[in-house]
Amino acid sequence: MVKRGLVWFKNDLRIYDNEALVKAHKECKELVFCYCIEESWFQKLELGFRRMDINRFRFMQQSVLNLRQNLEKLGAHLMIGEKSALTTLPELVKTYGITDIYAEQEYAPYELDLVDQVTAALPEIDFHFFWGKTLYHKDDIPFEISKIPLTSKAYRIPVSKKSEPRQPFDVPGKLKGIADMKTEPFPAYTIYGFSKSEYEQSQVLIEGGEDAALERLEYYTFKSELLTGYRWSRNKSDGMDYSSKLSPYLALGCISPRVVDAKVKDYEEKVKKNQSTWWLIFEMVWRDFFTFKEMRIGVSLFSTKGFKNKKMVWENDEDQFRRWCEGSTGIPFIDAHMRQLNQVGFMSNRGRVNCASYLVFDLKIDWTWGAAYFESKLIDYDVSSNWMNWHMQAFEIWYTNPVHQSNKYKAQDFIRKWVPELSGANDIEALIPWEFDVHDYVKPIEIYSKWGRAINLIKKVD
């Protein structure tokens, strides 16, 4: 039987190292290529914000359009569904006589549920799913998913000794796209409830897409050699060069972890091998660990008590949560990071740790509220990385003092940039403005006695 295939792109928006694309190209006489937007991504949550906000939409749009462009260079076109895969895929199957569908394998509950609904709606279709999410293939690690260790060290050491990343798949040659298909425009942002001003005023930190991802990887390694200093710069909060900025591309699959790994190994051989090169790979291994751990844990990860079923007392003051979201808590280090997140869809690791710790341990607000807000805003949102990091912050990681941290990491310039009310403040006032007569900046929700030592240390500098 002659196969006519459909490649269903999801969070694998690339043509390089895409096994589903390679296998479909090899096995089918003709191909249709499709990406499906889900209207449910943009639904308003009870907390008052969308599940996916405008910056995530813009970054996704840029990434999909770049994929469309790269497919066109190979002689193919990309169909873009505007409502749901449950609507678009059956229509394409019927219109083009599709026999087989190829796609990356999912692992998280929401995504798996969608795949289950699609496969149930198309019982006559042969589905082929391929694992492409992680640096180490799930079939190559020395653990069954049900027995993934619950600590990173217990996972990382055996994996590093017994597993190797697989080689990336090359870009296929000219693709066998169906001849009478045409390129489709990207669906209008208004369909998903965004206004013209929201769309035009959004300022995504970086350009989405595979081309931009590969360019960023080359820049951070061989062009600038910034990778050599990554271990010591990664705790900064502002600018493009303190970290790789590859996480948004990894989140949407614009680039694969295996491609990053191969580039770093080449860098180690030709430029320098040090703690920084090791650390960048370590970060991807950590992402792997969170993915596999989430697969073991399942839906309990997303509950307030977490997978450990821990009971904590939450106050859940809605006004305080709103102020945290807006970046108007009166704590400059927190507010600067939250305003940065709201404006450009990105926040440093240092900011994420502090903002989460403040929400959970100071304001005593349900950690899942914070995780949901980050899901709405972050252009590098990854289900396992986001929710597992928040879970760890709530139940497993020590408290971070935002006043001490702002002083330790010399955050004055960062604060003055993102909190314009403090743009004229000196280095002491920028960190603890409530101690001075700074009229334009909001008063803090509360100043905690446990911050006293950190506040006094800043005062002594004066």
C-alpha angles and dihedrals in degrees: 000000000000112000121223107190140198122207108211109202117203122147091349101081097166143087097210115081094003109141095186090056093046094049093046090050091051098045105037133070093211133013142206119200121208143176119189126205114208116219088208089069089074101044118130113251123219086253088069105253136088122267087234118024133201100278092053089048092051094048091048091048092052091048094049092047090052090050089051090051093050092048090051090055087059093049100263139108132221122229112208118203115207103196113033143318085248088067103032103044097053089048092052092045091054097041097047103028095244116192102177136031122204123197146146115272117253127216111180124087100246094046093043091052091055091049090049091052092049094049091047090052092051106043092156093060125090108228122205118193125188130194111237106141103095141050091240116045112244090236092055102054117096094242137077110234090244089057101044107143116252093223124065096227093054088052101039102050098052091042094052091050099044106029139061128194112253120245115268118255115247122240109270120245122247107339122234097233120171106269101227097051121111134203113266126215119247111261115263118263089231089070088069097047101263119139126225091250092050091052097044095044096049113111111198111199095229138012115264127230144073094276091055091045094054091044091051092049091051091047095049092049120030102008099051103010087219088142089076090069099037095108091060101036100045095092094063121106110211139050135038102267107055090081138019096256088211095125096087090052093047090049093059095033094245083140130017127232089238092060091050091048092051091050093049092050089051089050091050090053098045105029117013142325115208145127090296096057089047091049096053091054089044088058091056091047087052089053088051090051092052091049094051092041090052089051089055095045100043126180095349087078090071098053124098092244091048127213090303090058092230118172117220129173111245124191094193098194103188094205092052090048089052090051090050091051093048095044095243102120093118091241104112098206091053096041094049092054094045092049090049089052092049094049105041105014096243140093132180122252088249090055094047093053093049097043091049094046092049093050094047105037104026104032092028093219122158108272092223089066090059093044090052092050092051089048089056096049113028117096087201093053110154116175098224097038094047100043096038092050091050091047090052091048091052099044113013114028131075124254119268120212108222093204093052091043094051089054096042093053095039093237099171097110091044090052094047090051098051100031103052091183085072097042091111096042120115121237094274097043092049091061101040107017093160088071090062139047098271101151101179096058123082118255114252121263086233140336109223123217090228087069092059098099092048091049092050092050090055091048091052090060087064 
